[in-house]
Structure formats: structure tokens, C-alpha cells
Amino acid sequence: MIQTRTTPAAKLWRTISIVALTLVLAGCGTAESGSGPGSDQVSTEEFLSEHGLDRMAVTDRPNDLMASVYPDELVLAGEAQEVTIDLPEEKAYVSIAPYVDTTHDCFYYSLTTCRGELGNEELDVKITDSATGELVVDDRVTAFDNGFAGFWVPSDIEGTIDITHEGKSGSVDFSTGEDGATCITGLRLA
């Protein structure tokens, strides 16, 4: 008989497992199956938001679970187990926590422990590919409860992130190469 656990860690593990499966499946699409911009990947983003992986309230996040995003994989670690899931090859996940007064050093985004200053605040975000000049993100978003806003962008690009919030703005360079950061915390709004 299978017993269902209802602890916050169990709920988060269940959500992460579903999201991980979705990320794996999203990475298997072909152009014919609609894996281009605005199709399967948008569904993955909507799925992440709908199931609350990033949007989980900070107070509900378990201390005994780590979920970290690296350039090419999502790593989930519990007390006695670690699971690694490959991310889609042509996409990278970049999580950004702009700040006004305080920040912290961060390189690989932790879905369970990273915290930024501007939780639940509206941000105007533009992400530009420096090589092509293409605007890959141009959106008004609400930062997650933990102060971060996450975006799927093309992999292997260098570019600029520009954010505006309540009349203040800032900019920072980024890279989604294999040595690129998935956690951007150096964007100061002034």
C-alpha cells in the first residue's frame, strides 16, 4: 500500500518531479512539434508558474530540500537522494533578483534558498542578445515571493539584462554559455 505524505517537503518534491518531467519532455520537441519560441517552451513556463515551483511562498519552502539550476541541468537533493535532470539543449533558465539596497553573491540559482529584496514587486524586464541585437525578453512581470524573476532564454548567448522598477533602472551583462550564471543578483536599480 502506498502512503501519501503531506509535509511541505513532500509537496515540493511532487511538484519538482512533475516540473522535471515537463522540462525533460519540453527538451525532446522538434520544430514540427512546435518547440519554437512561443509554443512548448511557453507551456513549460506556464506550467512552472501554475504549479508554483518558483512562486511558492518563502515561508512554505522546506529546509531539507535543495533544488538548484545549473546551465544544463536541474539538481534536486534531499536528505539521502540526489536527482539530476537535463534541461532543454537550446534554452537556458536565468533567474534575476534586482536590488535597490541589499543583495547577495549567487552563481547557480537555488529554488529553495535564494532570496532577493523585491519580492512580489512589478518589474519591466528587457533581455537582449548582444551578438544579434535581438530582444529575447520584453515583459512586465511580478517577481516571485523570493524576490527573483525567472526566464527561459536561448542558450549560448551573451547579452544585457535591463530592469526598471518604480522609476529606478539598472543593467547587467550575462551569459548563458556552459560557464554562465543562472542566478543574477548584481543588477542594482538606481
N, C-alpha and C positions, 0 to 999 in steps of 0.2 A: 504494500500500500504506500502511495506517495503522499507525504505530508506537505502542506503549503506553509511556508514561513512568511510572516507578515512584518518582520523587522524592517526598518528603513534600508539597511544594507541589502536585504533580500529583494526589496522592491527595486532598488537601484541596479542590482545585478541583473534582474529580469529585464529592466529597461535597457541596460547596456547590452545585454545579449541580443535583444531584438534589434537595437540600433546597429550593433556589429554585423549581424546577418544582413541587414539592409545595406550597410556600407559595402560589404563583400559583393552582394548582388548588383549594386549600382556600378561597381567596378567591372562587371562582366558584360555590360551592354555594348552593342555595336552601333555604328551610325544608323543602320537600318532600323534598329530597335529604339531609336530616339535617345541616344546618350549624349547628344549635343547640348549646348547651352540652352537652358530653359525647359528641359524635359526631365529625364531621370534624375539628374543632379538636383534640380529644384525639388523634386519629390523627396529626395533624401533630406534636404534642408528642412522642408515642411515636416517631414517625419521626425527629425531631431527636435524641432520646436514643439510639435504636437505631443510628443511623449516626454518632454520636459528634461532631457538629459542635461542640457546647459541651464535650463530655466528652473531647475529645482531650487527652492529656497535654501539659502546658505544654512539656515538652522536645521534643515532636514537632511543635509548631506552627512553620510556616515563617516566616522573617523577611521574605520577599519578597512576601507576600500580606496584604492588608488586607480585612477583612470587618466592616463597620460597620452597626449597626441604628439607623435613624432612625425617627421616629414613623410614617411611612407607607411606608418602603422599606428594602430591604436593598441596600447598595452593596458590590460586590466589586471590588477593584482589584489588578492585578498590575503587572508592570514596564511593559507597554505597552498595557494594556487596562483599561477600567472597565465594569462591567455593573451596571445598576440594575434591581431587581425590586420591584414594588409589593407591599406586604403587604395582607392582608385588610382591607377597609374598616371592619369593626365590631370588630376586635381590635387590640390593641397588645401588643408584646413588651417586658417590663420585666425587666432583669437587675439583681440586687441583690447587693452584696458587703458584708454586715455586718462590723464590725470590733470588736476589743477594744482594740488598741494603736495600729495604724497604718492609714492609708487614703491615698487619693489623690483629686484632683479628677477628675471624669469626668462628661460630659453625655450623649454618644452612645456606646453600648456597642460596643466592638471585640472581636469573637470571637477575634481572633488576638493582641491585645496586652494587654488589660486583665487585671490580676491583683489578687485580694483576699487577705486574710490567712487565711481559714478554709477552705482547700481540702480537699475530701473530708470535711468535718465535717457532722454531722446538725444540721438547723435545723427548728424549728417555726415555720411562716410563716402569718400571717393578713393578708389584704389586704381592706380594707373600702372600699366606695363611700360617701363621706361624705354625699352627697345622699340616698341611699335607705337607708343603714344596712346594705345587703346585704353579706354576707361573700362576696367573689368568689373567694377562695382561703383554704382552711383545710387545710393539708397539712404533713406531716413529710417533708422532702426531704434528700438529701445534696448539699451544694454540689459544683459541678464542681471539677476539679483546679485551675482558675484562681481558686477562691475565690468564684465567683458562682453564683447560683441564678436561673434564668430562668423567667418565667411569661407565659402568654397571658392578658390581662385585657381587659375591654371598653375600646374607645377612647372618648375624650372624657369621661372621668370624673376627679374629684378624690377623693383618699382618703387612707387611712393604711395604712402597712405596719408590722406588729408582728412581731418575730422574737425567739425565745427559743433559747438555746444554753447547755447546761451550767449552768443556774441563773441565767444573765445574760439580760437582755432589753433591748430598745430599740424605739423607734418613730420613724417619719419620715413626713412628708406627701409626696404625689406627685401628679402629673397626667399623664394620657395624651392631653391635647389636642395640637394641632399644634405647640405650643411646649414640650411636655413632654419631660423627660429619659427616655432609655431605659436609662441607667446610673445606678444609685442606690448611692452609696458613702458617704453621710453618716449611716448608721444605726449608732450606737455601742451596743454591748452593755455594760451595766454592772450 
